[in-house]
């Protein structure tokens, strides 16, 4: 993917980055693939704006793998989809000789990208992946990007006409066979939205009826 | 501030074959936490140490007793009165307190990071089990003590020994939910998208649980369709 830099941000042009792109391109729908590339740009643009130092290749790896756990490869997994993505990223990066500390950073970034209030205190790549994902799915920090940045990123990697519902559907399709994996996260909102029979587990009820009561 | 139960707990050295480390740093941990937590949280934290250690042995994990003791004991420190002005997640407050404590005791950063993450993620389901044993055992100990997850995997003698030394008090679940609420009521926004939102919803009739689908459907992007595609 060659592309003019957007406010100085480009997709890393290394062998590993190209293989990453190919791997995810082959695995994901356009919806998730374009979303993932936009997440990289929002994260990198935010990182530059905040003056953070980060490794663009690691951020790119994290962004490209962050929703892999939503693909059909995991239709039998009972793990959190975030963990499936983190493990896939780890396997990929190990196969490319990346050192374990950097792999751990990418693993944590992917595994924690839906966990509120924690990644911002961790390494830059971990924080920026969540920043990028929050911007793309929920418009978090929308006004901190310039109009030109938003135009350039969405022109190169378009948002689908009804992106929110398409994403909600993608989450639902990927999580409906593993509703337990959404407990205590906001991923159960996708199941509740799509399935009128879904009952959210409640931590208070669970605590008040635990084995310790017998 | 501490009732007899707390004082007796401090004297504990070994339960079900698991020892509380007998070192200066462990004694300082005990003292620090005993000074800021009530009996309910203090004794819950000690049980978490024992459950997590016992389960770690069962899994043949290598667990540094001092670091694991620190993670267990500090895991709920963020719920205490010192953090009534904080708008961070209580888990992060506890993680930061443990980090400050360990730094002042000269522990290497790489180990501090493990304790930090263990505490920060102890309420996040499905992640800690994949991390370093300090994190996996903190979460496992917490889930055993709060809701009996893995109850039957513990040998009955172990359960009885821990319960004899540090019994769950009557009304434990209700009191712990109240302690969570007291620690979170001034920062309900920090619970959105986490399991702790259930506690706010249970205790506060005005609490409005955020729905992520609504957030997506009504985001700033919603106004841009047609102009920025």
Interface residues (C-beta under 8 A of the other chain):
Chain A: X79 X80 X82 X83 X86 X111 X112 X114 X115 X116 X117 X118 X121 X137 X138 X139 X140 X142 X143 X150 X151 X154 X158 X159 X161 X162 X163 X164 X165 X167 X168 X181 X183 X184 X185 X186 X187 X189 X190 X192 X193 X202 X203 X204 X206 X207 X208 X210 X211 X212 X213
Chain B: X88 X89 X91 X92 X120 X121 X123 X124 X125 X126 X127 X130 X146 X147 X148 X151 X168 X172 X173 X174 X176 X177 X190 X192 X193 X194 X195 X196 X198 X199 X201 X202 X210 X211 X212 X213 X215 X216 X217 X219 X220 X221 X222 X224 X225 X228 X229
